[in-house]
């Protein structure tokens, strides 16, 4: 559904803005991984990496393409916050309440990327990178 949702054309300078937003997002997630610690699977396989990447892109097609675009007529702040809150709430069912602040912060960053670039591609790339950090 998210991939089928029609989107507006990207604005001029989108490549530069997207590169900046993706770089900033990757730095934020890498920093979070460094300070958060945790352990990755003993030996991540290509299947695990592929499934994590596919999950990230699928989530971004839904949250930052469909949900964001549905909310943006009410204002960009509502689109960023609403898509982030829904993103965080969906993850409660899998990981529990302790991840709410982390996933809300991640959703806000990804929503900001969507707003500043005018495209869902930057959050998809960043989210795939963040998921990769979890398995490596």
N, CA, C and O atoms as a GROMACS GRO file, in nm:
protein
  544
    1UNK      N    1   0.083  -0.118   0.000
    1UNK     CA    2   0.000   0.000   0.000
    1UNK      C    3   0.088   0.125   0.000
    1UNK      O    4   0.059   0.220  -0.072
    2UNK      N    5   0.194   0.124   0.080
    2UNK     CA    6   0.281   0.240   0.087
    2UNK      C    7   0.350   0.268  -0.045
    2UNK      O    8   0.366   0.385  -0.083
    3UNK      N    9   0.391   0.165  -0.115
    3UNK     CA   10   0.459   0.184  -0.244
    3UNK      C   11   0.364   0.233  -0.351
    3UNK      O   12   0.406   0.303  -0.444
    4UNK      N   13   0.238   0.198  -0.342
    4UNK     CA   14   0.140   0.239  -0.442
    4UNK      C   15   0.089   0.381  -0.420
    4UNK      O   16   0.028   0.440  -0.509
    5UNK      N   17   0.114   0.437  -0.301
    5UNK     CA   18   0.064   0.570  -0.267
    5UNK      C   19   0.130   0.675  -0.356
    5UNK      O   20   0.253   0.678  -0.364
    6UNK      N   21   0.052   0.762  -0.422
    6UNK     CA   22   0.113   0.865  -0.509
    6UNK      C   23   0.183   0.972  -0.426
    6UNK      O   24   0.133   1.014  -0.322
    7UNK      N   25   0.299   1.015  -0.472
    7UNK     CA   26   0.374   1.119  -0.402
    7UNK      C   27   0.406   1.231  -0.499
    7UNK      O   28   0.410   1.213  -0.620
    8UNK      N   29   0.430   1.349  -0.441
    8UNK     CA   30   0.466   1.466  -0.522
    8UNK      C   31   0.610   1.451  -0.571
    8UNK      O   32   0.688   1.374  -0.516
    9UNK      N   33   0.642   1.525  -0.674
    9UNK     CA   34   0.779   1.523  -0.728
    9UNK      C   35   0.874   1.585  -0.627
    9UNK      O   36   0.836   1.674  -0.550
   10UNK      N   37   0.999   1.537  -0.626
   10UNK     CA   38   1.100   1.590  -0.536
   10UNK      C   39   1.137   1.732  -0.577
   10UNK      O   40   1.130   1.767  -0.695
   11UNK      N   41   1.177   1.813  -0.480
   11UNK     CA   42   1.212   1.952  -0.505
   11UNK      C   43   1.355   1.965  -0.558
   11UNK      O   44   1.434   1.870  -0.551
   12UNK      N   45   1.387   2.082  -0.612
   12UNK     CA   46   1.522   2.107  -0.664
   12UNK      C   47   1.622   2.095  -0.549
   12UNK      O   48   1.593   2.136  -0.437
   13UNK      N   49   1.737   2.042  -0.577
   13UNK     CA   50   1.841   2.024  -0.476
   13UNK      C   51   1.817   1.903  -0.388
   13UNK      O   52   1.880   1.889  -0.283
   14UNK      N   53   1.727   1.816  -0.430
   14UNK     CA   54   1.689   1.702  -0.347
   14UNK      C   55   1.806   1.606  -0.322
   14UNK      O   56   1.815   1.549  -0.214
   15UNK      N   57   1.893   1.588  -0.419
   15UNK     CA   58   2.005   1.495  -0.402
   15UNK      C   59   2.099   1.543  -0.292
   15UNK      O   60   2.140   1.463  -0.207
   16UNK      N   61   2.132   1.672  -0.291
   16UNK     CA   62   2.220   1.727  -0.188
   16UNK      C   63   2.154   1.719  -0.051
   16UNK      O   64   2.216   1.679   0.047
   17UNK      N   65   2.026   1.757  -0.046
   17UNK     CA   66   1.953   1.753   0.081
   17UNK      C   67   1.941   1.610   0.132
   17UNK      O   68   1.956   1.586   0.251
   18UNK      N   69   1.913   1.517   0.042
   18UNK     CA   70   1.900   1.376   0.080
   18UNK      C   71   2.033   1.322   0.133
   18UNK      O   72   2.035   1.252   0.234
   19UNK      N   73   2.141   1.354   0.065
   19UNK     CA   74   2.273   1.308   0.110
   19UNK      C   75   2.304   1.362   0.250
   19UNK      O   76   2.355   1.289   0.335
   20UNK      N   77   2.274   1.489   0.274
   20UNK     CA   78   2.296   1.549   0.406
   20UNK      C   79   2.210   1.479   0.511
   20UNK      O   80   2.259   1.443   0.618
   21UNK      N   81   2.082   1.462   0.481
   21UNK     CA   82   1.989   1.401   0.578
   21UNK      C   83   2.026   1.256   0.608
   21UNK      O   84   2.021   1.214   0.724
   22UNK      N   85   2.064   1.181   0.505
   22UNK     CA   86   2.104   1.042   0.526
   22UNK      C   87   2.232   1.036   0.609
   22UNK      O   88   2.243   0.956   0.701
   23UNK      N   89   2.328   1.119   0.577
   23UNK     CA   90   2.453   1.123   0.653
   23UNK      C   91   2.429   1.155   0.799
   23UNK      O   92   2.484   1.089   0.887
   24UNK      N   93   2.347   1.256   0.825
   24UNK     CA   94   2.315   1.293   0.963
   24UNK      C   95   2.242   1.180   1.035
   24UNK      O   96   2.269   1.152   1.152
   25UNK      N   97   2.150   1.116   0.965
   25UNK     CA   98   2.077   1.004   1.025
   25UNK      C   99   2.167   0.886   1.057
   25UNK      O  100   2.154   0.824   1.162
   26UNK      N  101   2.258   0.855   0.967
   26UNK     CA  102   2.351   0.744   0.990
   26UNK      C  103   2.442   0.772   1.109
   26UNK      O  104   2.472   0.684   1.188
   27UNK      N  105   2.487   0.896   1.119
   27UNK     CA  106   2.571   0.934   1.234
   27UNK      C  107   2.493   0.917   1.363
   27UNK      O  108   2.546   0.866   1.462
   28UNK      N  109   2.366   0.961   1.364
   28UNK     CA  110   2.284   0.951   1.485
   28UNK      C  111   2.264   0.805   1.525
   28UNK      O  112   2.278   0.771   1.642
   29UNK      N  113   2.231   0.719   1.429
   29UNK     CA  114   2.210   0.578   1.462
   29UNK      C  115   2.340   0.508   1.501
   29UNK      O  116   2.341   0.424   1.591
   30UNK      N  117   2.451   0.542   1.436
   30UNK     CA  118   2.580   0.483   1.472
   30UNK      C  119   2.620   0.526   1.613
   30UNK      O  120   2.669   0.444   1.691
   31UNK      N  121   2.598   0.652   1.646
   31UNK     CA  122   2.627   0.701   1.780
   31UNK      C  123   2.541   0.627   1.883
   31UNK      O  124   2.589   0.586   1.989
   32UNK      N  125   2.413   0.611   1.852
   32UNK     CA  126   2.324   0.538   1.941
   32UNK      C  127   2.369   0.394   1.962
   32UNK      O  128   2.361   0.342   2.074
   33UNK      N  129   2.416   0.332   1.857
   33UNK     CA  130   2.465   0.194   1.868
   33UNK      C  131   2.590   0.188   1.955
   33UNK      O  132   2.607   0.095   2.034
   34UNK      N  133   2.677   0.287   1.939
   34UNK     CA  134   2.800   0.290   2.020
   34UNK      C  135   2.771   0.309   2.168
   34UNK      O  136   2.829   0.239   2.251
   35UNK      N  137   2.682   0.401   2.201
   35UNK     CA  138   2.657   0.427   2.343
   35UNK      C  139   2.559   0.327   2.403
   35UNK      O  140   2.557   0.306   2.524
   36UNK      N  141   2.476   0.264   2.318
   36UNK     CA  142   2.376   0.171   2.366
   36UNK      C  143   2.428   0.032   2.389
   36UNK      O  144   2.371  -0.045   2.466
   37UNK      N  145   2.537  -0.002   2.324
   37UNK     CA  146   2.593  -0.137   2.340
   37UNK      C  147   2.504  -0.241   2.278
   37UNK      O  148   2.450  -0.222   2.169
   38UNK      N  149   2.488  -0.352   2.347
   38UNK     CA  150   2.408  -0.462   2.296
   38UNK      C  151   2.495  -0.559   2.219
   38UNK      O  152   2.613  -0.534   2.193
   39UNK      N  153   2.435  -0.669   2.183
   39UNK     CA  154   2.509  -0.770   2.108
   39UNK      C  155   2.432  -0.806   1.983
   39UNK      O  156   2.309  -0.807   1.981
   40UNK      N  157   2.506  -0.836   1.879
   40UNK     CA  158   2.448  -0.880   1.752
   40UNK      C  159   2.440  -1.031   1.753
   40UNK      O  160   2.502  -1.096   1.838
   41UNK      N  161   2.366  -1.088   1.659
   41UNK     CA  162   2.366  -1.235   1.648
   41UNK      C  163   2.508  -1.287   1.630
   41UNK      O  164   2.595  -1.218   1.578
   42UNK      N  165   2.531  -1.411   1.674
   42UNK     CA  166   2.665  -1.470   1.668
   42UNK      C  167   2.724  -1.464   1.528
   42UNK      O  168   2.841  -1.429   1.512
   43UNK      N  169   2.648  -1.497   1.428
   43UNK     CA  170   2.698  -1.491   1.291
   43UNK      C  171   2.584  -1.449   1.198
   43UNK      O  172   2.507  -1.533   1.151
   44UNK      N  173   2.574  -1.319   1.174
   44UNK     CA  174   2.464  -1.273   1.087
   44UNK      C  175   2.480  -1.332   0.946
   44UNK      O  176   2.589  -1.329   0.888
   45UNK      N  177   2.372  -1.383   0.894
   45UNK     CA  178   2.376  -1.441   0.760
   45UNK      C  179   2.321  -1.340   0.660
   45UNK      O  180   2.261  -1.239   0.697
   46UNK      N  181   2.342  -1.369   0.533
   46UNK     CA  182   2.289  -1.284   0.427
   46UNK      C  183   2.137  -1.277   0.437
   46UNK      O  184   2.077  -1.174   0.406
   47UNK      N  185   2.074  -1.385   0.479
   47UNK     CA  186   1.929  -1.389   0.493
   47UNK      C  187   1.883  -1.291   0.601
   47UNK      O  188   1.785  -1.220   0.582
   48UNK      N  189   1.952  -1.289   0.714
   48UNK     CA  190   1.917  -1.197   0.823
   48UNK      C  191   1.934  -1.052   0.776
   48UNK      O  192   1.846  -0.969   0.800
   49UNK      N  193   2.043  -1.023   0.711
   49UNK     CA  194   2.069  -0.887   0.661
   49UNK      C  195   1.962  -0.848   0.559
   49UNK      O  196   1.910  -0.737   0.564
   50UNK      N  197   1.931  -0.937   0.467
   50UNK     CA  198   1.831  -0.908   0.364
   50UNK      C  199   1.692  -0.885   0.425
   50UNK      O  200   1.622  -0.792   0.386
   51UNK      N  201   1.653  -0.969   0.520
   51UNK     CA  202   1.522  -0.953   0.583
   51UNK      C  203   1.514  -0.824   0.664
   51UNK      O  204   1.411  -0.757   0.663
   52UNK      N  205   1.622  -0.789   0.734
   52UNK     CA  206   1.623  -0.664   0.810
   52UNK      C  207   1.613  -0.543   0.716
   52UNK      O  208   1.544  -0.446   0.747
   53UNK      N  209   1.681  -0.550   0.603
   53UNK     CA  210   1.675  -0.441   0.506
   53UNK      C  211   1.537  -0.430   0.445
   53UNK      O  212   1.482  -0.320   0.431
   54UNK      N  213   1.480  -0.543   0.408
   54UNK     CA  214   1.345  -0.544   0.351
   54UNK      C  215   1.244  -0.490   0.452
   54UNK      O  216   1.154  -0.415   0.414
   55UNK      N  217   1.256  -0.527   0.578
   55UNK     CA  218   1.166  -0.477   0.681
   55UNK      C  219   1.176  -0.325   0.693
   55UNK      O  220   1.074  -0.257   0.704
   56UNK      N  221   1.298  -0.273   0.691
   56UNK     CA  222   1.318  -0.128   0.703
   56UNK      C  223   1.254  -0.053   0.587
   56UNK      O  224   1.185   0.046   0.608
   57UNK      N  225   1.277  -0.100   0.466
   57UNK     CA  226   1.221  -0.034   0.348
   57UNK      C  227   1.068  -0.044   0.349
   57UNK      O  228   0.999   0.052   0.316
   58UNK      N  229   1.016  -0.160   0.385
   58UNK     CA  230   0.871  -0.178   0.394
   58UNK      C  231   0.808  -0.086   0.497
   58UNK      O  232   0.704  -0.026   0.472
   59UNK      N  233   0.871  -0.074   0.613
   59UNK     CA  234   0.819   0.015   0.717
   59UNK      C  235   0.822   0.160   0.670
   59UNK      O  236   0.728   0.236   0.694
   60UNK      N  237   0.928   0.199   0.603
   60UNK     CA  238   0.937   0.338   0.557
   60UNK      C  239   0.838   0.367   0.444
   60UNK      O  240   0.785   0.478   0.436
   61UNK      N  241   0.812   0.269   0.358
   61UNK     CA  242   0.709   0.288   0.255
   61UNK      C  243   0.574   0.313   0.321
   61UNK      O  244   0.495   0.393   0.272
   62UNK      N  245   0.548   0.245   0.432
   62UNK     CA  246   0.421   0.266   0.501
   62UNK      C  247   0.422   0.394   0.585
   62UNK      O  248   0.335   0.479   0.567
   63UNK      N  249   0.518   0.408   0.676
   63UNK     CA  250   0.514   0.519   0.770
   63UNK      C  251   0.553   0.653   0.710
   63UNK      O  252   0.488   0.754   0.737
   64UNK      N  253   0.658   0.657   0.628
   64UNK     CA  254   0.706   0.785   0.576
   64UNK      C  255   0.654   0.816   0.436
   64UNK      O  256   0.671   0.928   0.389
   65UNK      N  257   0.593   0.721   0.369
   65UNK     CA  258   0.532   0.751   0.240
   65UNK      C  259   0.380   0.762   0.256
   65UNK      O  260   0.322   0.866   0.223
   66UNK      N  261   0.316   0.659   0.307
   66UNK     CA  262   0.170   0.659   0.319
   66UNK      C  263   0.119   0.742   0.437
   66UNK      O  264   0.042   0.836   0.418
   67UNK      N  265   0.163   0.708   0.559
   67UNK     CA  266   0.112   0.778   0.678
   67UNK      C  267   0.152   0.925   0.676
   67UNK      O  268   0.068   1.012   0.699
   68UNK      N  269   0.279   0.955   0.648
   68UNK     CA  270   0.326   1.093   0.643
   68UNK      C  271   0.245   1.173   0.542
   68UNK      O  272   0.196   1.281   0.574
   69UNK      N  273   0.230   1.120   0.420
   69UNK     CA  274   0.157   1.192   0.317
   69UNK      C  275   0.009   1.210   0.352
   69UNK      O  276  -0.053   1.309   0.311
   70UNK      N  277  -0.046   1.116   0.426
   70UNK     CA  278  -0.185   1.129   0.469
   70UNK      C  279  -0.200   1.241   0.572
   70UNK      O  280  -0.300   1.313   0.571
   71UNK      N  281  -0.101   1.258   0.658
   71UNK     CA  282  -0.108   1.358   0.764
   71UNK      C  283  -0.057   1.496   0.723
   71UNK      O  284  -0.096   1.595   0.785
   72UNK      N  285   0.026   1.507   0.622
   72UNK     CA  286   0.092   1.633   0.587
   72UNK      C  287  -0.005   1.746   0.550
   72UNK      O  288   0.031   1.862   0.572
   73UNK      N  289  -0.124   1.720   0.496
   73UNK     CA  290  -0.215   1.832   0.472
   73UNK      C  291  -0.251   1.909   0.600
   73UNK      O  292  -0.289   2.026   0.593
   74UNK      N  293  -0.240   1.844   0.715
   74UNK     CA  294  -0.266   1.911   0.843
   74UNK      C  295  -0.143   1.980   0.899
   74UNK      O  296  -0.149   2.039   1.006
   75UNK      N  297  -0.033   1.973   0.827
   75UNK     CA  298   0.091   2.039   0.868
   75UNK      C  299   0.205   1.942   0.881
   75UNK      O  300   0.185   1.826   0.918
   76UNK      N  301   0.328   1.989   0.852
   76UNK     CA  302   0.443   1.900   0.860
   76UNK      C  303   0.473   1.852   1.002
   76UNK      O  304   0.520   1.740   1.020
   77UNK      N  305   0.447   1.934   1.102
   77UNK     CA  306   0.474   1.892   1.240
   77UNK      C  307   0.386   1.773   1.277
   77UNK      O  308   0.434   1.678   1.340
   78UNK      N  309   0.259   1.776   1.238
   78UNK     CA  310   0.170   1.663   1.266
   78UNK      C  311   0.212   1.540   1.187
   78UNK      O  312   0.205   1.428   1.237
   79UNK      N  313   0.257   1.560   1.063
   79UNK     CA  314   0.301   1.447   0.981
   79UNK      C  315   0.424   1.380   1.042
   79UNK      O  316   0.431   1.257   1.049
   80UNK      N  317   0.520   1.460   1.085
   80UNK     CA  318   0.642   1.405   1.147
   80UNK      C  319   0.607   1.335   1.278
   80UNK      O  320   0.645   1.220   1.300
   81UNK      N  321   0.534   1.406   1.366
   81UNK     CA  322   0.502   1.351   1.498
   81UNK      C  323   0.407   1.233   1.489
   81UNK      O  324   0.425   1.133   1.559
   82UNK      N  325   0.306   1.243   1.404
   82UNK     CA  326   0.207   1.135   1.392
   82UNK      C  327   0.266   1.008   1.336
   82UNK      O  328   0.240   0.899   1.387
   83UNK      N  329   0.347   1.021   1.230
   83UNK     CA  330   0.409   0.900   1.173
   83UNK      C  331   0.510   0.840   1.271
   83UNK      O  332   0.526   0.718   1.277
   84UNK      N  333   0.578   0.925   1.348
   84UNK     CA  334   0.674   0.876   1.448
   84UNK      C  335   0.603   0.803   1.562
   84UNK      O  336   0.648   0.698   1.606
   85UNK      N  337   0.493   0.860   1.609
   85UNK     CA  338   0.420   0.796   1.718
   85UNK      C  339   0.363   0.662   1.675
   85UNK      O  340   0.371   0.564   1.750
   86UNK      N  341   0.305   0.657   1.556
   86UNK     CA  342   0.251   0.531   1.507
   86UNK      C  343   0.363   0.427   1.489
   86UNK      O  344   0.345   0.310   1.522
   87UNK      N  345   0.476   0.470   1.437
   87UNK     CA  346   0.594   0.384   1.422
   87UNK      C  347   0.634   0.325   1.557
   87UNK      O  348   0.658   0.205   1.568
   88UNK      N  349   0.641   0.410   1.660
   88UNK     CA  350   0.681   0.363   1.793
   88UNK      C  351   0.577   0.268   1.852
   88UNK      O  352   0.613   0.168   1.913
   89UNK      N  353   0.450   0.299   1.834
   89UNK     CA  354   0.345   0.214   1.891
   89UNK      C  355   0.342   0.076   1.826
   89UNK      O  356   0.316  -0.023   1.894
   90UNK      N  357   0.367   0.069   1.696
   90UNK     CA  358   0.369  -0.061   1.628
   90UNK      C  359   0.480  -0.150   1.684
   90UNK      O  360   0.463  -0.271   1.695
   91UNK      N  361   0.593  -0.090   1.718
   91UNK     CA  362   0.706  -0.168   1.770
   91UNK      C  363   0.685  -0.216   1.913
   91UNK      O  364   0.756  -0.306   1.959
   92UNK      N  365   0.589  -0.159   1.986
   92UNK     CA  366   0.559  -0.205   2.122
   92UNK      C  367   0.519  -0.352   2.123
   92UNK      O  368   0.556  -0.426   2.214
   93UNK      N  369   0.445  -0.394   2.022
   93UNK     CA  370   0.395  -0.532   2.019
   93UNK      C  371   0.508  -0.634   2.006
   93UNK      O  372   0.494  -0.748   2.049
   94UNK      N  373   0.618  -0.592   1.947
   94UNK     CA  374   0.730  -0.684   1.925
   94UNK      C  375   0.832  -0.676   2.038
   94UNK      O  376   0.879  -0.779   2.086
   95UNK      N  377   0.867  -0.554   2.081
   95UNK     CA  378   0.978  -0.535   2.174
   95UNK      C  379   0.938  -0.496   2.315
   95UNK      O  380   1.019  -0.507   2.407
   96UNK      N  381   0.816  -0.451   2.334
   96UNK     CA  382   0.771  -0.410   2.466
   96UNK      C  383   0.784  -0.260   2.487
   96UNK      O  384   0.836  -0.187   2.402
   97UNK      N  385   0.734  -0.215   2.602
   97UNK     CA  386   0.726  -0.072   2.632
   97UNK      C  387   0.861  -0.003   2.647
   97UNK      O  388   0.871   0.118   2.627
   98UNK      N  389   0.964  -0.078   2.682
   98UNK     CA  390   1.094  -0.015   2.706
   98UNK      C  391   1.150   0.051   2.580
   98UNK      O  392   1.234   0.141   2.591
   99UNK      N  393   1.107   0.010   2.460
   99UNK     CA  394   1.160   0.067   2.336
   99UNK      C  395   1.086   0.192   2.291
   99UNK      O  396   1.128   0.256   2.194
  100UNK      N  397   0.978   0.227   2.358
  100UNK     CA  398   0.897   0.342   2.315
  100UNK      C  399   0.980   0.470   2.297
  100UNK      O  400   0.970   0.532   2.192
  101UNK      N  401   1.061   0.511   2.395
  101UNK     CA  402   1.139   0.634   2.375
  101UNK      C  403   1.240   0.623   2.260
  101UNK      O  404   1.261   0.719   2.186
  102UNK      N  405   1.302   0.507   2.246
  102UNK     CA  406   1.401   0.486   2.140
  102UNK      C  407   1.333   0.491   2.003
  102UNK      O  408   1.380   0.560   1.912
  103UNK      N  409   1.223   0.417   1.990
  103UNK     CA  410   1.154   0.414   1.861
  103UNK      C  411   1.085   0.546   1.830
  103UNK      O  412   1.073   0.582   1.713
  104UNK      N  413   1.040   0.617   1.930
  104UNK     CA  414   0.982   0.750   1.906
  104UNK      C  415   1.090   0.845   1.855
  104UNK      O  416   1.067   0.921   1.761
  105UNK      N  417   1.208   0.841   1.918
  105UNK     CA  418   1.320   0.926   1.871
  105UNK      C  419   1.361   0.887   1.729
  105UNK      O  420   1.386   0.974   1.646
  106UNK      N  421   1.369   0.758   1.702
  106UNK     CA  422   1.403   0.712   1.567
  106UNK      C  423   1.297   0.759   1.467
  106UNK      O  424   1.330   0.807   1.359
  107UNK      N  425   1.172   0.744   1.504
  107UNK     CA  426   1.063   0.787   1.416
  107UNK      C  427   1.066   0.936   1.389
  107UNK      O  428   1.037   0.980   1.277
  108UNK      N  429   1.100   1.015   1.490
  108UNK     CA  430   1.111   1.160   1.471
  108UNK      C  431   1.225   1.195   1.376
  108UNK      O  432   1.210   1.282   1.290
  109UNK      N  433   1.338   1.127   1.391
  109UNK     CA  434   1.450   1.150   1.300
  109UNK      C  435   1.413   1.112   1.158
  109UNK      O  436   1.439   1.188   1.064
  110UNK      N  437   1.352   0.996   1.141
  110UNK     CA  438   1.313   0.950   1.008
  110UNK      C  439   1.205   1.041   0.949
  110UNK      O  440   1.205   1.068   0.828
  111UNK      N  441   1.113   1.087   1.032
  111UNK     CA  442   1.010   1.181   0.986
  111UNK      C  443   1.070   1.314   0.946
  111UNK      O  444   1.028   1.375   0.847
  112UNK      N  445   1.169   1.360   1.024
  112UNK     CA  446   1.238   1.484   0.987
  112UNK      C  447   1.305   1.467   0.852
  112UNK      O  448   1.298   1.556   0.768
  113UNK      N  449   1.370   1.354   0.830
  113UNK     CA  450   1.434   1.328   0.700
  113UNK      C  451   1.332   1.333   0.588
  113UNK      O  452   1.359   1.389   0.482
  114UNK      N  453   1.216   1.276   0.611
  114UNK     CA  454   1.109   1.276   0.509
  114UNK      C  455   1.067   1.419   0.478
  114UNK      O  456   1.048   1.455   0.362
  115UNK      N  457   1.052   1.499   0.582
  115UNK     CA  458   1.007   1.637   0.564
  115UNK      C  459   1.114   1.721   0.493
  115UNK      O  460   1.083   1.794   0.399
  116UNK      N  461   1.238   1.711   0.538
  116UNK     CA  462   1.344   1.798   0.484
  116UNK      C  463   1.382   1.760   0.341
  116UNK      O  464   1.424   1.847   0.264
  117UNK      N  465   1.370   1.633   0.305
  117UNK     CA  466   1.408   1.591   0.169
  117UNK      C  467   1.291   1.589   0.073
  117UNK      O  468   1.311   1.598  -0.049
  118UNK      N  469   1.169   1.579   0.124
  118UNK     CA  470   1.053   1.568   0.038
  118UNK      C  471   1.035   1.430  -0.022
  118UNK      O  472   0.956   1.412  -0.114
  119UNK      N  473   1.108   1.332   0.030
  119UNK     CA  474   1.102   1.196  -0.023
  119UNK      C  475   1.113   1.095   0.090
  119UNK      O  476   1.167   1.126   0.197
  120UNK      N  477   1.062   0.976   0.068
  120UNK     CA  478   1.074   0.870   0.168
  120UNK      C  479   1.203   0.790   0.151
  120UNK      O  480   1.231   0.701   0.231
  121UNK      N  481   1.281   0.821   0.049
  121UNK     CA  482   1.404   0.745   0.022
  121UNK      C  483   1.510   0.764   0.131
  121UNK      O  484   1.574   0.667   0.172
  122UNK      N  485   1.530   0.886   0.178
  122UNK     CA  486   1.631   0.909   0.284
  122UNK      C  487   1.598   0.831   0.411
  122UNK      O  488   1.687   0.765   0.464
  123UNK      N  489   1.474   0.836   0.460
  123UNK     CA  490   1.446   0.754   0.578
  123UNK      C  491   1.459   0.604   0.551
  123UNK      O  492   1.497   0.529   0.641
  124UNK      N  493   1.428   0.559   0.431
  124UNK     CA  494   1.443   0.416   0.399
  124UNK      C  495   1.589   0.374   0.404
  124UNK      O  496   1.622   0.269   0.458
  125UNK      N  497   1.676   0.456   0.348
  125UNK     CA  498   1.820   0.425   0.350
  125UNK      C  499   1.872   0.425   0.494
  125UNK      O  500   1.945   0.335   0.535
  126UNK      N  501   1.834   0.528   0.569
  126UNK     CA  502   1.880   0.540   0.707
  126UNK      C  503   1.827   0.426   0.793
  126UNK      O  504   1.901   0.370   0.874
  127UNK      N  505   1.701   0.390   0.775
  127UNK     CA  506   1.641   0.282   0.853
  127UNK      C  507   1.709   0.149   0.820
  127UNK      O  508   1.733   0.068   0.910
  128UNK      N  509   1.738   0.126   0.693
  128UNK     CA  510   1.810   0.004   0.654
  128UNK      C  511   1.947   0.000   0.720
  128UNK      O  512   1.991  -0.105   0.767
  129UNK      N  513   2.016   0.114   0.723
  129UNK     CA  514   2.146   0.123   0.789
  129UNK      C  515   2.132   0.093   0.938
  129UNK      O  516   2.212   0.019   0.995
  130UNK      N  517   2.031   0.152   1.003
  130UNK     CA  518   2.009   0.128   1.146
  130UNK      C  519   1.983  -0.019   1.174
  130UNK      O  520   2.035  -0.074   1.271
  131UNK      N  521   1.902  -0.083   1.090
  131UNK     CA  522   1.876  -0.226   1.109
  131UNK      C  523   2.003  -0.308   1.087
  131UNK      O  524   2.025  -0.409   1.154
  132UNK      N  525   2.087  -0.266   0.995
  132UNK     CA  526   2.213  -0.334   0.970
  132UNK      C  527   2.303  -0.326   1.093
  132UNK      O  528   2.372  -0.422   1.126
  133UNK      N  529   2.302  -0.210   1.159
  133UNK     CA  530   2.384  -0.195   1.281
  133UNK      C  531   2.345  -0.293   1.390
  133UNK      O  532   2.428  -0.331   1.472
  134UNK      N  533   2.219  -0.333   1.390
  134UNK     CA  534   2.170  -0.425   1.492
  134UNK      C  535   2.223  -0.567   1.470
  134UNK      O  536   2.242  -0.642   1.566
  135UNK      N  537   2.246  -0.603   1.345
  135UNK     CA  538   2.285  -0.742   1.317
  135UNK      C  539   2.434  -0.760   1.291
  135UNK      O  540   2.480  -0.873   1.274
  136UNK      N  541   2.510  -0.651   1.288
  136UNK     CA  542   2.655  -0.668   1.268
  136UNK      C  543   2.732  -0.637   1.394
  136UNK      O  544   2.855  -0.645   1.396
   0.00000   0.00000   0.00000
